[in-house]
């Protein structure tokens, strides 16, 4: 398996089509919006986004899948997480025959109604602020721009986000977790002390409006067990459009 140079990414674009796992993350790398690595072996392609999400395309015969298993899924010392996205079928059956892996299910959502539902009211003492360099560095949580973007310079060039500030404290934020020429995948998180106040809706609504104004489609994804994210997506006008498998080291 050979790692491709940046100048070879255009030639790999033909691999990314018709996947139920979505194309926004692969295209964000191949179109040089976000960092990641791309590996090829004959007619097979593996793409590893900076956030840790990985996708494979092409022939993907058993020899290629064996390389993915040995060199990425169970390898020690990788520089970041490796979560492989796959549709049900031959490849998933192959990985389920292996040891040391865990499997999950993930939903992909598309916006079904435009514009989204009416905006929630902003609580007293709160305001929406665009995510700038300072907020990029200071947002603390599991889902923040730092986990999707290599650095604040890359984010400032190709990404965007909005944060609800409550009395000067970052409370809830929504941002572009991945960006392709046609889509933006929206990541959302709320600090624990500010949850259940509708703040995530305020931040996400701002991000949806921004995405539509750019002439792009907002998309959303979450693990099957993330009921809060799924309910939030549905309340904002998204509907489930795909379901796929995640494979990672146990």
C-alpha positions as a Markdown table, in Angstrom:
| # | Residue | x | y | z |
|---|---|---|---|---|
| 1 | Unk | 0.0 | 0.0 | 0.0 |
| 2 | Unk | 1.5 | 3.3 | -1.1 |
| 3 | Unk | 0.9 | 6.7 | 0.4 |
| 4 | Unk | -0.1 | 9.2 | -2.3 |
| 5 | Unk | 1.5 | 12.6 | -2.7 |
| 6 | Unk | -0.7 | 15.7 | -2.6 |
| 7 | Unk | -0.3 | 16.2 | -6.4 |
| 8 | Unk | -1.8 | 12.7 | -6.9 |
| 9 | Unk | -5.1 | 13.5 | -5.1 |
| 10 | Unk | -6.9 | 14.7 | -8.2 |
| 11 | Unk | -6.4 | 11.3 | -9.9 |
| 12 | Unk | -8.1 | 9.6 | -6.9 |
| 13 | Unk | -11.3 | 11.7 | -7.1 |
| 14 | Unk | -12.9 | 9.2 | -9.4 |
| 15 | Unk | -12.9 | 6.6 | -6.6 |
| 16 | Unk | -15.2 | 8.6 | -4.4 |
| 17 | Unk | -18.8 | 8.1 | -5.6 |
| 18 | Unk | -22.0 | 6.5 | -4.6 |
| 19 | Unk | -20.9 | 5.6 | -1.0 |
| 20 | Unk | -23.7 | 5.4 | 1.6 |
| 21 | Unk | -21.0 | 6.5 | 4.2 |
| 22 | Unk | -21.0 | 9.9 | 2.6 |
| 23 | Unk | -18.4 | 11.7 | 0.6 |
| 24 | Unk | -17.9 | 15.0 | 2.5 |
| 25 | Unk | -14.9 | 13.7 | 4.6 |
| 26 | Unk | -13.1 | 12.0 | 1.6 |
| 27 | Unk | -13.6 | 15.0 | -0.6 |
| 28 | Unk | -12.5 | 17.4 | 2.1 |
| 29 | Unk | -9.1 | 15.7 | 2.0 |
| 30 | Unk | -8.8 | 15.1 | -1.8 |
| 31 | Unk | -9.9 | 18.7 | -2.4 |
| 32 | Unk | -7.2 | 20.0 | 0.0 |
| 33 | Unk | -9.6 | 21.6 | 2.4 |
| 34 | Unk | -8.5 | 19.4 | 5.4 |
| 35 | Unk | -5.5 | 17.3 | 6.3 |
| 36 | Unk | -5.4 | 13.6 | 5.9 |
| 37 | Unk | -3.6 | 10.7 | 4.2 |
| 38 | Unk | -4.5 | 8.7 | 1.1 |
| 39 | Unk | -3.1 | 5.3 | 0.4 |
| 40 | Unk | -3.5 | 3.2 | -2.8 |
| 41 | Unk | -2.9 | -0.3 | -3.9 |
| 42 | Unk | -3.8 | -1.0 | -7.5 |
| 43 | Unk | -7.5 | -0.4 | -7.8 |
| 44 | Unk | -8.1 | 0.1 | -4.1 |
| 45 | Unk | -8.0 | 3.3 | -2.1 |
| 46 | Unk | -7.9 | 4.1 | 1.6 |
| 47 | Unk | -8.5 | 7.6 | 2.8 |
| 48 | Unk | -7.7 | 8.7 | 6.5 |
| 49 | Unk | -9.1 | 12.1 | 7.5 |
| 50 | Unk | -7.3 | 14.1 | 10.2 |
| 51 | Unk | -10.2 | 13.5 | 12.7 |
| 52 | Unk | -9.6 | 9.8 | 12.5 |
| 53 | Unk | -12.4 | 8.8 | 10.2 |
| 54 | Unk | -11.3 | 6.4 | 7.4 |
| 55 | Unk | -12.9 | 5.3 | 4.2 |
| 56 | Unk | -12.0 | 2.7 | 1.5 |
| 57 | Unk | -13.0 | 2.7 | -2.2 |
| 58 | Unk | -12.5 | 0.6 | -5.3 |
| 59 | Unk | -11.8 | -3.1 | -5.7 |
| 60 | Unk | -10.8 | -3.7 | -2.1 |
| 61 | Unk | -10.0 | -7.4 | -2.5 |
| 62 | Unk | -9.1 | -9.6 | 0.5 |
| 63 | Unk | -5.3 | -8.8 | 0.2 |
| 64 | Unk | -6.1 | -5.1 | 0.5 |
| 65 | Unk | -8.5 | -5.6 | 3.4 |
| 66 | Unk | -5.8 | -7.6 | 5.2 |
| 67 | Unk | -3.4 | -4.7 | 4.8 |
| 68 | Unk | -6.0 | -2.3 | 6.3 |
| 69 | Unk | -6.5 | -4.7 | 9.2 |
| 70 | Unk | -2.8 | -5.2 | 9.9 |
| 71 | Unk | -1.4 | -1.7 | 9.2 |
| 72 | Unk | -4.2 | 0.4 | 10.6 |
| 73 | Unk | -7.0 | -1.4 | 12.5 |
| 74 | Unk | -4.9 | -3.3 | 15.0 |
| 75 | Unk | -1.5 | -1.5 | 14.6 |
| 76 | Unk | 0.2 | 0.0 | 17.6 |
| 77 | Unk | 1.5 | 3.5 | 17.8 |
| 78 | Unk | -0.7 | 5.2 | 15.2 |
| 79 | Unk | -0.6 | 9.0 | 15.4 |
| 80 | Unk | -4.4 | 9.3 | 15.9 |
| 81 | Unk | -7.5 | 7.2 | 16.1 |
| 82 | Unk | -8.6 | 5.1 | 13.2 |
| 83 | Unk | -12.3 | 4.5 | 12.7 |
| 84 | Unk | -13.2 | 2.8 | 9.5 |
| 85 | Unk | -16.6 | 3.5 | 7.8 |
| 86 | Unk | -18.1 | 0.7 | 5.7 |
| 87 | Unk | -21.4 | -0.4 | 4.2 |
| 88 | Unk | -22.7 | -3.9 | 5.1 |
| 89 | Unk | -21.3 | -6.5 | 2.7 |
| 90 | Unk | -18.2 | -8.5 | 1.9 |
| 91 | Unk | -15.7 | -6.1 | 3.6 |
| 92 | Unk | -17.6 | -6.0 | 6.9 |
| 93 | Unk | -17.9 | -9.8 | 6.9 |
| 94 | Unk | -14.2 | -10.0 | 6.4 |
| 95 | Unk | -13.4 | -7.8 | 9.4 |
| 96 | Unk | -16.0 | -9.6 | 11.5 |
| 97 | Unk | -13.9 | -12.8 | 11.0 |
| 98 | Unk | -10.9 | -11.1 | 12.6 |
| 99 | Unk | -9.9 | -10.7 | 16.2 |
| 100 | Unk | -9.6 | -7.5 | 18.3 |
| 101 | Unk | -12.2 | -5.3 | 16.5 |
| 102 | Unk | -15.4 | -3.7 | 17.7 |
| 103 | Unk | -18.3 | -2.7 | 15.4 |
| 104 | Unk | -20.9 | 0.0 | 15.7 |
| 105 | Unk | -23.6 | 1.6 | 13.6 |
| 106 | Unk | -23.8 | 5.2 | 12.4 |
| 107 | Unk | -26.6 | 7.3 | 10.8 |
| 108 | Unk | -26.1 | 9.9 | 8.1 |
| 109 | Unk | -28.7 | 12.7 | 7.9 |
| 110 | Unk | -29.6 | 15.2 | 5.2 |
| 111 | Unk | -31.7 | 18.4 | 5.5 |
| 112 | Unk | -35.2 | 17.6 | 4.4 |
| 113 | Unk | -36.7 | 21.0 | 4.8 |
| 114 | Unk | -35.4 | 24.5 | 4.0 |
| 115 | Unk | -35.2 | 26.8 | 5.7 |
| 116 | Unk | -34.8 | 25.0 | 9.1 |
| 117 | Unk | -37.4 | 25.3 | 11.9 |
| 118 | Unk | -37.8 | 28.8 | 13.4 |
| 119 | Unk | -35.0 | 30.0 | 15.6 |
| 120 | Unk | -35.2 | 29.4 | 19.3 |
| 121 | Unk | -35.0 | 32.5 | 21.4 |
| 122 | Unk | -31.6 | 33.6 | 22.8 |
| 123 | Unk | -31.5 | 33.5 | 26.6 |
| 124 | Unk | -30.6 | 36.6 | 28.5 |
| 125 | Unk | -26.9 | 37.1 | 28.9 |
| 126 | Unk | -26.1 | 34.9 | 25.8 |
| 127 | Unk | -24.9 | 35.8 | 22.3 |
| 128 | Unk | -23.7 | 34.0 | 19.2 |
| 129 | Unk | -20.1 | 34.6 | 18.2 |
| 130 | Unk | -18.2 | 33.3 | 15.2 |
| 131 | Unk | -15.4 | 30.9 | 16.2 |
| 132 | Unk | -12.1 | 32.8 | 15.8 |
| 133 | Unk | -8.5 | 31.8 | 16.6 |
| 134 | Unk | -9.0 | 32.3 | 20.3 |
| 135 | Unk | -12.2 | 30.2 | 20.5 |
| 136 | Unk | -10.6 | 27.6 | 18.3 |
| 137 | Unk | -7.9 | 27.1 | 21.0 |
| 138 | Unk | -10.1 | 27.4 | 24.0 |
| 139 | Unk | -13.2 | 25.2 | 23.2 |
| 140 | Unk | -13.0 | 22.2 | 25.4 |
| 141 | Unk | -14.9 | 18.9 | 24.8 |
| 142 | Unk | -15.1 | 15.8 | 22.7 |
| 143 | Unk | -16.4 | 17.5 | 19.5 |
| 144 | Unk | -14.5 | 20.7 | 18.8 |
| 145 | Unk | -12.8 | 22.2 | 15.7 |
| 146 | Unk | -9.4 | 21.1 | 17.0 |
| 147 | Unk | -10.3 | 17.4 | 16.5 |
| 148 | Unk | -11.3 | 17.9 | 12.8 |
| 149 | Unk | -8.8 | 20.6 | 11.7 |
| 150 | Unk | -5.0 | 20.4 | 11.8 |
| 151 | Unk | -4.7 | 23.9 | 13.2 |
| 152 | Unk | -6.5 | 27.2 | 13.4 |
| 153 | Unk | -5.0 | 28.5 | 10.2 |
| 154 | Unk | -6.5 | 25.5 | 8.2 |
| 155 | Unk | -9.8 | 26.1 | 9.9 |
| 156 | Unk | -9.8 | 29.9 | 9.2 |
| 157 | Unk | -9.0 | 29.2 | 5.5 |
| 158 | Unk | -11.7 | 26.5 | 4.8 |
| 159 | Unk | -13.9 | 26.1 | 7.8 |
| 160 | Unk | -16.4 | 28.1 | 9.9 |
| 161 | Unk | -18.3 | 27.8 | 13.2 |
| 162 | Unk | -20.4 | 29.6 | 15.7 |
| 163 | Unk | -20.4 | 29.5 | 19.5 |
| 164 | Unk | -23.2 | 30.6 | 21.9 |
| 165 | Unk | -21.5 | 32.5 | 24.7 |
| 166 | Unk | -23.3 | 32.8 | 28.0 |
| 167 | Unk | -22.0 | 35.5 | 30.2 |
| 168 | Unk | -18.7 | 35.4 | 28.3 |
| 169 | Unk | -18.3 | 31.6 | 28.7 |
| 170 | Unk | -18.4 | 29.2 | 25.7 |
| 171 | Unk | -21.6 | 27.2 | 26.2 |
| 172 | Unk | -22.5 | 25.5 | 22.9 |
| 173 | Unk | -21.0 | 25.5 | 19.4 |
| 174 | Unk | -21.5 | 24.2 | 15.9 |
| 175 | Unk | -18.9 | 24.1 | 13.2 |
| 176 | Unk | -17.9 | 22.5 | 9.9 |
| 177 | Unk | -16.4 | 19.2 | 10.9 |
| 178 | Unk | -15.8 | 18.4 | 7.2 |
| 179 | Unk | -16.1 | 20.6 | 4.0 |
| 180 | Unk | -16.4 | 19.5 | 0.4 |
| 181 | Unk | -17.3 | 21.6 | -2.7 |
| 182 | Unk | -21.0 | 20.7 | -2.2 |
| 183 | Unk | -21.5 | 19.8 | 1.5 |
| 184 | Unk | -20.7 | 20.7 | 5.1 |
| 185 | Unk | -20.8 | 18.1 | 7.9 |
| 186 | Unk | -21.9 | 19.9 | 11.0 |
| 187 | Unk | -20.4 | 19.0 | 14.4 |
| 188 | Unk | -22.1 | 20.2 | 17.6 |
| 189 | Unk | -21.3 | 20.1 | 21.3 |
| 190 | Unk | -22.6 | 21.7 | 24.5 |
| 191 | Unk | -20.6 | 22.1 | 27.7 |
| 192 | Unk | -22.1 | 19.9 | 30.4 |
| 193 | Unk | -23.1 | 22.8 | 32.6 |
| 194 | Unk | -25.1 | 24.4 | 29.8 |
| 195 | Unk | -27.0 | 21.4 | 28.5 |
| 196 | Unk | -30.8 | 21.1 | 28.2 |
| 197 | Unk | -31.3 | 24.8 | 27.5 |
| 198 | Unk | -31.8 | 24.7 | 23.8 |
| 199 | Unk | -28.4 | 26.3 | 23.1 |
| 200 | Unk | -27.2 | 23.6 | 20.7 |
| 201 | Unk | -30.2 | 24.4 | 18.5 |
| 202 | Unk | -29.2 | 28.1 | 18.4 |
| 203 | Unk | -25.6 | 27.2 | 17.4 |
| 204 | Unk | -26.6 | 24.6 | 14.8 |
| 205 | Unk | -29.2 | 26.9 | 13.3 |
| 206 | Unk | -26.6 | 29.5 | 12.7 |
| 207 | Unk | -24.3 | 26.9 | 11.1 |
| 208 | Unk | -27.1 | 25.6 | 8.9 |
| 209 | Unk | -27.9 | 29.2 | 7.7 |
| 210 | Unk | -24.3 | 29.8 | 7.0 |
| 211 | Unk | -23.9 | 26.6 | 5.0 |
| 212 | Unk | -27.0 | 27.3 | 2.9 |
| 213 | Unk | -25.8 | 30.8 | 2.2 |
| 214 | Unk | -22.6 | 29.3 | 0.8 |
| 215 | Unk | -24.7 | 27.3 | -1.7 |
| 216 | Unk | -23.9 | 24.0 | 0.1 |
| 217 | Unk | -25.9 | 21.2 | 1.6 |
| 218 | Unk | -25.7 | 20.7 | 5.4 |
| 219 | Unk | -25.3 | 17.1 | 6.5 |
| 220 | Unk | -25.2 | 15.5 | 9.9 |
| 221 | Unk | -24.0 | 12.2 | 11.3 |
| 222 | Unk | -24.0 | 10.4 | 14.7 |
| 223 | Unk | -23.5 | 7.0 | 16.2 |
| 224 | Unk | -26.7 | 4.9 | 16.6 |
| 225 | Unk | -26.6 | 5.2 | 20.4 |
| 226 | Unk | -26.3 | 9.0 | 20.4 |
| 227 | Unk | -30.0 | 9.7 | 20.9 |
| 228 | Unk | -29.5 | 13.4 | 21.8 |
| 229 | Unk | -27.7 | 14.1 | 18.5 |
| 230 | Unk | -30.3 | 12.3 | 16.5 |
| 231 | Unk | -33.2 | 14.1 | 18.2 |
| 232 | Unk | -31.5 | 17.5 | 17.7 |
| 233 | Unk | -30.9 | 16.7 | 14.0 |
| 234 | Unk | -34.5 | 15.7 | 13.5 |
| 235 | Unk | -35.7 | 18.9 | 15.3 |
| 236 | Unk | -33.7 | 21.0 | 12.9 |
| 237 | Unk | -35.2 | 19.4 | 9.8 |
| 238 | Unk | -32.8 | 16.6 | 9.1 |
| 239 | Unk | -33.9 | 13.1 | 8.2 |
| 240 | Unk | -31.9 | 9.8 | 8.2 |
| 241 | Unk | -30.6 | 9.1 | 4.8 |
| 242 | Unk | -28.1 | 6.3 | 5.3 |
| 243 | Unk | -26.8 | 3.8 | 7.9 |
| 244 | Unk | -23.4 | 2.2 | 7.9 |
| 245 | Unk | -20.9 | 0.3 | 10.0 |
| 246 | Unk | -18.0 | 1.6 | 11.9 |
| 247 | Unk | -15.0 | -0.7 | 12.6 |
| 248 | Unk | -12.3 | 0.1 | 15.1 |
| 249 | Unk | -9.7 | -1.5 | 17.4 |
| 250 | Unk | -11.4 | -3.1 | 20.4 |
